[in-house]
Amino acid sequence: MVLLFGSVLSLALVFGASSLDAKSKNKKFKQYNSKFGVMAPGPGGKYRVYAETNYIYRNVDKEYVHGFEVARKDLQRFMGHFEIRFPEPITITPELEKAYTVMEGGKFIRSQSEIHWEVYSSPFWFSPDDPLGNYELKIFIDGELYRTVVYEVVPFEGTLTF
């Protein structure tokens, strides 16, 4: 699996959102907004979500990116990390082990907790052997579960132009 700057997979889109996506009801988290879906580079080189979806194509084109962003409304700093559970184990590479805590033989990864100012975004790119099926992403803010996103990775058919 190819990983860049706290990333894990690649991306795609099929319009729509899923009821399997749950945001925390904790009042503490009312100061945050978040999105999951198709991403593109934004100001300052940070990837931002431009199309929300819970259906992602397994497309290995490096221009095709998916992931999440969390924005804090009061522009203050916060700690964040994420976990991803895959439907099947992914290929464990030295780069993967350097960037993440890899568990369950490659079926589960956890990022390091880091300080973020205003926006926390994490883009993902796919490798050709990444599994299809339901993925589960958990986003943690200041050590507490903020949001869970279950998304489906489906086969990519055809050609996309950017």
LUMDRENTI-229434 format. One record per atom (N, C-alpha, C): z, y, x. Coordinates in steps of 0.02 Angstrom, whole numbers, padded with zeros to 5 digits, always signed. Atoms other than C-alpha are relative to their C-alpha. Last residue first. Layout:
LUMDRENTI-229434
ZYX/...
END
This chain:
LUMDRENTI-229434
-00048-00055-00001/-00728+00761-00446/-00033+00063+00023/+00020-00053-00047/-00841+00620-00496/+00050+00056-00006/-00024-00067+00017/-00778+00459-00571/-00027+00048+00051/-00003-00048-00054/-00870+00295-00566/+00025+00066-00026/+00046-00056+00000/-00855+00143-00675/+00012+00045+00060/+00069+00021+00009/-00714+00026-00716/-00045+00061-00001/+00046-00056-00003/-00537+00050-00653/-00071-00028-00006/+00057+00003-00046/-00421-00089-00708/-00043+00062-00004/+00056+00039+00028/-00260-00036-00797/-00058-00001+00050/+00055-00006-00048/-00091+00024-00734/-00054-00049-00023/+00043+00059-00009/+00027+00045-00881/-00056+00016+00049/+00071-00015+00005/+00170+00170-00877/-00041-00063+00016/+00035+00064-00004/+00355+00159-00912/-00074+00016-00009/+00069+00001+00024/+00438+00325-00872/-00027-00071+00010/+00033+00064-00012/+00626+00341-00856/-00069+00003-00031/+00056+00020+00043/+00705+00513-00840/-00026-00069+00022/+00027-00055+00039/+00859+00600-00771/-00053-00024-00050/+00065+00015+00029/+00965+00458-00702/-00021+00057-00045/-00002+00028+00068/+01108+00538-00606/-00071-00013-00026/-00032+00065+00003/+01128+00565-00418/+00004-00033-00068/-00071-00006-00020/+01090+00751-00420/+00038-00064-00011/-00015-00068-00019/+00927+00715-00513/+00075+00004+00014/-00071-00018-00003/+00863+00537-00523/+00007+00072+00025/-00010-00062-00039/+00688+00488-00579/+00074+00019-00005/-00062-00034+00018/+00657+00309-00636/+00009+00059+00047/-00021-00053-00046/+00479+00242-00635/+00065+00029-00026/-00056-00040+00025/+00438+00077-00721/+00023+00047+00055/-00043-00025-00054/+00268-00004-00696/+00057+00039-00032/-00049-00052+00014/+00180-00107-00829/+00043+00015+00061/-00056+00014+00045/+00025-00204-00780/+00046+00059-00008/+00010-00030+00066/-00102-00211-00639/+00062-00015-00042/+00006+00038+00062/-00045-00253-00463/-00016+00044-00061/-00057-00017+00044/-00084-00157-00303/-00009-00034-00068/-00036+00059+00022/-00212-00252-00197/+00062+00015-00043/+00041+00047+00039/-00340-00112-00180/+00039-00060-00028/+00035+00044-00047/-00208+00015-00127/-00039-00051-00042/+00003+00073+00002/-00158+00150-00250/-00033-00030+00061/+00068+00026-00010/-00104+00330-00221/+00003-00076-00002/+00008+00070-00018/+00055+00416-00284/-00075-00017+00006/+00065+00031+00016/+00104+00599-00293/-00003-00071+00026/+00016+00058-00042/+00287+00651-00294/-00066-00030-00023/+00059+00038+00022/+00340+00821-00357/-00012-00057+00048/+00001+00065-00035/+00508+00908-00352/-00061-00037-00027/+00043+00054+00024/+00496+01092-00401/+00006-00061+00045/+00040-00016+00059/+00622+01238-00391/-00039-00060-00027/-00007-00068+00026/+00689+01198-00217/-00050+00009-00057/+00062-00031+00024/+00710+01013-00177/+00017+00070-00026/-00010-00065+00033/+00845+00928-00074/-00068+00028-00018/+00016-00060-00038/+00809+00745-00035/+00015+00062-00041/-00020-00060+00037/+00869+00574-00091/-00011+00061+00045/-00061-00032-00025/+00770+00438-00003/+00016+00060-00044/+00010-00054-00049/+00644+00343-00106/+00067+00025+00025/-00041-00059+00013/+00679+00175-00189/-00014+00051+00055/-00010-00046-00056/+00561+00026-00201/+00042+00059-00023/-00041-00059+00017/+00556-00130-00311/+00005+00044+00062/+00007-00013+00072/+00441-00283-00319/+00036+00065-00021/+00054-00046+00014/+00414-00287-00131/-00010+00015-00074/+00063+00024-00028/+00517-00441-00091/-00060+00044-00015/+00028+00054+00041/+00658-00392-00208/-00070-00021+00024/-00043+00055+00022/+00692-00231-00115/-00039-00051-00040/+00039+00051+00035/+00602-00098-00012/+00046-00058-00017/-00041+00060+00000/+00700+00059+00036/-00038-00051-00043/-00039+00020+00058/+00561+00183+00062/+00048-00056+00016/-00006-00054+00049/+00462+00283+00192/+00048-00016-00057/-00024-00061-00032/+00482+00171+00345/+00015+00055-00052/-00070+00010-00018/+00469+00010+00245/+00030+00061+00034/-00039+00004+00061/+00308+00070+00164/+00074-00006+00016/-00004-00067+00028/+00235+00123+00330/+00042+00002-00063/-00049-00039-00039/+00278-00046+00408/+00008+00071-00027/+00027-00021-00065/+00183-00129+00265/+00055+00036+00039/-00050-00038-00039/+00250-00229+00118/-00030+00014+00068/+00003+00016-00071/+00110-00281+00000/+00048+00045+00039/+00055-00034-00035/+00165-00258-00179/+00001-00022+00073/-00013-00029-00066/+00272-00381-00277/-00063+00033+00029/+00003+00054-00050/+00224-00403-00460/+00015+00032+00068/+00004+00062+00039/+00253-00296-00616/-00002-00062+00045/+00069+00023+00009/+00315-00155-00503/-00002-00065-00040/+00001+00073+00007/+00484-00068-00515/-00072-00019-00018/+00056+00030+00037/+00484+00109-00449/+00007-00075+00001/+00006+00072-00009/+00637+00211-00399/-00061-00023-00040/+00028+00041+00053/+00651+00398-00377/+00001-00073+00020/+00032+00060-00027/+00748+00530-00281/-00028-00040-00058/+00040+00045+00041/+00810+00706-00312/-00024-00060+00039/+00015+00062-00035/+00939+00832-00253/-00041-00045-00046/-00031+00059+00029/+00936+01008-00324/-00020-00060+00043/+00012+00063-00034/+00893+01185-00272/+00037-00057-00035/-00050+00019-00049/+00888+01332-00391/-00018-00067+00032/+00028-00003-00068/+00735+01403-00479/+00049-00017+00055/-00035-00056-00032/+00831+01432-00643/-00019+00006+00074/+00015-00065+00031/+00703+01328-00739/+00033+00058+00036/-00064-00027+00022/+00710+01176-00623/-00011+00072-00023/-00010-00071-00016/+00543+01090-00614/+00067+00023-00028/-00059-00024+00034/+00518+00901-00605/+00010+00072+00022/-00029-00062-00025/+00347+00834-00559/+00061+00015-00043/-00044-00040+00043/+00275+00661-00575/+00019+00065+00033/-00070-00007-00020/+00139+00548-00510/+00038+00043-00049/-00045-00005+00058/-00047+00514-00513/+00071+00007+00027/-00072+00001-00013/-00186+00543-00387/+00039+00003-00066/-00026+00020+00065/-00373+00512-00381/+00074-00013+00006/+00001-00061+00041/-00447+00606-00233/+00034-00012-00068/-00056-00043-00021/-00394+00461-00120/+00002+00068-00036/+00028-00063-00026/-00510+00344-00217/+00058+00047+00016/-00022-00011-00069/-00412+00181-00238/-00030+00062+00032/+00058-00026-00035/-00425+00181-00429/+00022+00018+00071/-00010+00019-00070/-00299+00077-00525/-00065+00017+00037/+00050+00046-00028/-00319+00176-00685/+00020-00017+00072/+00025-00020-00065/-00159+00251-00759/-00051-00052+00024/+00050+00050-00016/-00103+00248-00940/-00036+00023+00063/-00038+00059-00022/+00060+00343-00972/-00047-00059+00013/+00022+00064+00026/-00027+00512-00982/+00046-00055+00025/-00053+00050+00011/+00004+00696-00948/-00029-00062-00033/+00015+00037+00062/-00144+00793-00878/+00054-00054-00008/+00043-00041+00043/-00120+00932-00748/-00019-00036-00065/+00030+00038+00055/+00029+00863-00652/-00042+00047-00042/-00026-00016+00066/+00061+00960-00491/-00037-00041-00052/+00037+00029+00055/+00040+00912-00308/+00035+00015-00065/-00038+00049+00040/+00118+01032-00186/-00044-00026-00057/+00016+00069-00017/-00007+01112-00065/+00040-00052-00038/-00042+00023-00054/+00074+01284-00074/-00012-00072+00019/-00019-00051-00048/-00004+01316-00243/+00046-00029+00054/-00013-00065+00029/-00069+01158-00327/+00017+00050+00055/-00037-00047-00043/-00147+00995-00268/+00006+00068-00034/+00046-00033-00047/-00201+00885-00414/+00042+00047+00043/-00021-00057-00041/-00106+00761-00523/-00058+00028+00041/+00051-00013-00050/-00137+00641-00668/+00018+00065+00037/+00071+00011+00015/+00019+00591-00763/-00045+00012+00059/+00026+00058-00035/+00206+00623-00776/-00073-00007-00020/+00064+00027+00023/+00287+00788-00823/-00017-00061+00041/+00035+00050-00041/+00460+00864-00808/-00064-00023-00034/+00059+00023+00036/+00562+01014-00864/-00034-00051+00045/+00057+00031-00033/+00739+01047-00803/-00056-00015-00049/+00031-00049-00044/+00878+01166-00857/-00061-00026+00037/+00040-00046+00040/+00920+01054-01005/-00035+00053+00042/+00070+00002-00018/+00974+00920-00879/-00044+00047-00042/+00008-00023-00069/+01160+00957-00886/-00074+00006+00018/+00007-00073+00003/+01153+00936-01074/-00011+00030+00069/-00055-00035-00032/+01125+00749-01047/-00013+00075+00000/-00027-00044+00051/+00994+00684-01170/+00058+00041+00028/-00072+00000+00010/+00898+00609-01025/+00020+00049-00054/-00034-00052-00039/+00712+00591-01045/+00073-00002-00017/-00064-00027+00025/+00633+00429-01104/+00028+00051+00048/-00019-00053-00046/+00451+00373-01090/+00063+00032-00027/-00040+00033-00051/+00422+00207-01179/+00025+00050+00052/-00069-00003+00023/+00363+00307-01330/+00047-00035+00049/-00029+00062+00025/+00203+00330-01233/+00071+00012-00024/-00067+00008-00027/+00090+00476-01204/+00031-00060-00033/-00053+00023+00043/-00096+00492-01229/+00066-00004+00036/-00042-00048+00035/-00258+00511-01135/+00054-00033-00042/+00026+00014+00066/-00320+00381-01014/+00047+00041-00043/-00025-00024+00063/-00292+00432-00837/-00037-00030-00058/+00052-00001+00049/-00299+00379-00660/+00026+00028-00064/-00009-00021+00068/-00205+00370-00503/-00058-00004-00046/+00057-00046+00012/-00157+00311-00334/-00001+00016-00073/+00057+00032+00032/+00013+00229-00279/-00060+00048-00006/+00005+00072+00004/+00170+00260-00176/-00068-00026-00022/+00044+00023+00053/+00207+00432-00116/-00005-00075-00001/-00041+00021+00057/+00347+00510-00019/-00041-00025-00058/-00050-00049+00020/+00233+00606+00096/+00039-00020-00062/+00002-00065-00032/+00088+00484+00103/+00053+00044-00029/-00050-00048+00022/+00093+00299+00064/-00006+00064+00040/+00006-00061-00040/-00048+00171+00069/+00050+00050-00027/+00000-00058+00042/+00000+00000+00000/+00000+00062+00044/
END
